[in-house]
């Protein structure tokens, strides 16, 4: 997919929701465009010399883009220990290890999701997701004076979004905008006669606590 198309698709991402973008291997222009401005990159690789070579290139790419990352080894049981040593040296957390398992390979060949074929993996993936969220939260340290735009929405959802960020301990500021002042589609808001707002948040200042 060409970078301009990727950019256009990403314009429609709802910033209030978790969105997963599956990216092809390597460090091509398409990969750069897809991961740019992401909160986190989960890098999946096999622990072989070839896998380590590709992994190190991608790890350097996301580092230059200032995107936190973590690794998934898939599968464990091939290659050598050089991959884990590299992750340790580069302070890249290994968040999941998938075993070299015939049952898993059989499920994959039949198009059956792992958590359906082997339900015990459900908790492992929940833990993976929680670990990623914690890493993202720790990496998003903002100065108290920095306002960050987090969403553009109609007044029906603004109250819910505001309450969510305030519950997390952030200050929230709303800025009413006209339909022609935003790039995203606003027909649904206009059809319901709703006002449209930009929603900003920032860490609470010490004097406001």
C-alpha positions in Angstrom: 0.0 0.0 0.0 1.4 3.4 -1.0 2.3 5.9 1.8 -0.3 8.5 0.7 -3.0 5.8 1.0 -1.7 4.8 4.4 -1.8 8.5 5.5 -5.4 8.8 4.3 -6.5 5.7 6.1 -4.8 6.8 9.4 -6.7 10.1 9.2 -9.8 8.2 10.1 -8.5 6.6 13.2 -10.5 7.3 16.3 -7.9 8.6 18.9 -10.2 7.6 21.8 -9.9 3.9 20.9 -7.2 1.3 20.8 -6.2 0.7 17.1 -3.9 -2.1 15.9 -2.1 -1.5 12.6 -0.5 -4.7 11.1 2.6 -3.9 9.3 4.7 -5.9 6.8 8.3 -6.8 7.8 11.2 -4.5 7.1 11.9 -0.8 7.1 10.3 0.3 3.8 8.6 3.7 3.3 5.3 1.9 3.8 6.4 0.6 7.2 7.7 4.0 8.3 4.4 5.7 7.3 2.3 3.0 9.0 4.1 3.2 12.4 4.7 6.9 12.5 3.0 8.7 15.4 2.1 5.3 17.0 2.0 5.0 20.8 3.8 1.6 20.7 5.3 -1.0 18.3 5.2 -4.7 19.0 8.0 -6.4 17.1 7.5 -10.1 16.4 10.5 -12.1 15.2 12.1 -15.5 15.3 15.4 -15.7 17.4 17.7 -16.6 14.5 20.6 -14.6 13.1 18.4 -13.6 10.1 15.6 -12.6 12.5 18.0 -10.6 14.7 19.3 -8.7 11.7 15.8 -7.6 10.6 14.7 -7.0 14.2 17.7 -4.7 14.9 16.9 -2.6 11.8 13.3 -2.1 12.8 14.3 -1.5 16.5 16.6 1.3 15.3 13.8 2.7 13.1 11.3 3.0 15.9 13.9 4.4 18.2 14.6 7.2 15.7 10.8 7.8 15.6 10.7 8.0 19.4 8.2 5.1 19.6 8.5 2.7 22.6 8.6 -1.0 21.6 8.6 -4.5 22.9 9.4 -7.9 21.4 7.5 -11.2 20.9 9.7 -14.3 20.2 7.9 -16.6 17.8 8.8 -19.3 18.1 11.0 -20.1 21.1 13.2 -23.1 20.6 15.0 -22.1 17.4 18.1 -20.1 16.8 20.3 -19.1 19.7 20.5 -16.7 22.8 22.0 -13.8 20.8 18.5 -12.3 20.3 17.7 -12.2 24.0 21.1 -10.8 24.7 20.5 -8.0 22.1 17.1 -7.1 23.7 18.7 -7.0 27.1 21.5 -4.7 25.9 19.1 -2.4 24.1 16.6 -2.4 27.0 13.8 -3.8 24.8 11.4 -5.9 26.9 10.4 -9.4 25.7 6.7 -9.4 26.3 5.7 -12.8 25.1 7.4 -16.1 24.1 5.5 -18.4 21.8 6.7 -22.0 21.9 7.5 -24.2 18.9 4.3 -26.2 19.2 2.7 -28.5 16.6 -0.8 -27.9 18.0 -0.3 -24.1 17.5 0.9 -24.7 14.0 -2.1 -26.9 13.2 -4.5 -24.3 14.5 -2.8 -21.6 12.4 -3.0 -23.8 9.2 -6.7 -24.2 9.8 -7.3 -20.5 10.4 -8.3 -21.0 14.0 -7.3 -18.2 16.4 -5.0 -19.4 19.2 -7.2 -18.3 22.0 -10.1 -20.3 20.6 -8.1 -23.5 20.0 -6.2 -23.3 23.2 -8.2 -21.1 25.7 -5.3 -21.0 28.2 -3.6 -18.5 25.9 -6.4 -15.9 26.6 -4.8 -14.7 29.9 -1.4 -14.5 28.3 -2.6 -12.1 25.6 -4.6 -10.1 28.2 -1.3 -9.7 30.2 0.5 -8.7 27.0 -2.1 -6.0 26.3 -1.9 -4.7 29.9 1.9 -4.6 29.8 1.8 -2.6 26.6 -0.7 -0.1 28.1 1.6 0.3 31.1 4.7 1.0 28.9 2.7 3.5 26.9 1.5 5.3 30.0 5.0 5.5 31.4 6.4 6.9 28.1 3.8 9.6 27.7 5.1 12.0 30.3 4.0 15.5 29.4 4.9 18.8 31.0 2.0 20.3 33.0 1.7 23.2 30.6 1.5 21.0 27.5 -2.0 20.7 26.1 -2.4 17.7 23.8 -5.3 17.3 21.4 -6.9 13.9 22.0 -10.1 13.9 20.0 -12.7 15.8 17.9 -16.2 14.7 18.7 -19.9 15.8 18.9 -21.4 17.0 22.2 -23.1 13.6 22.7 -19.8 11.9 23.4 -17.8 14.9 24.8 -19.1 14.4 28.3 -18.1 10.7 28.4 -14.6 11.5 27.0 -14.1 14.4 29.4 -15.1 12.2 32.4 -12.7 9.5 31.3 -9.7 11.8 31.2 -10.6 13.6 34.4 -10.9 10.3 36.1 -7.4 9.5 35.0 -6.2 12.7 36.6 -5.9 15.0 33.6 -7.2 18.5 33.1 -9.5 18.8 30.1 -10.2 21.8 27.8 -12.9 22.0 25.1 -12.8 24.2 22.0 -15.9 24.5 19.9 -15.2 24.3 16.2 -17.2 24.7 13.0 -17.6 21.7 10.6 -15.4 23.3 8.0 -12.5 23.7 10.5 -11.9 20.0 10.9 -10.7 17.4 8.3 -12.8 14.5 9.5 -16.3 13.8 8.4 -18.9 15.8 10.5 -22.1 14.9 8.6 -23.4 12.7 11.5 -22.9 15.5 14.0 -24.6 18.1 11.7 -27.4 15.7 11.1 -28.1 15.5 14.8 -27.7 19.2 15.3 -24.8 18.7 17.6 -22.0 21.1 18.4 -18.5 19.9 17.6 -15.5 20.2 20.0 -11.8 19.7 20.0 -10.8 18.0 23.2 -7.5 18.8 24.8 -5.9 17.3 27.9 -2.8 18.0 30.0 -1.4 16.7 33.3 -2.8 18.6 36.3 -0.5 21.3 37.5 0.6 21.3 41.2 -1.3 24.5 42.0 -4.6 23.0 40.6 -4.4 19.8 42.7 
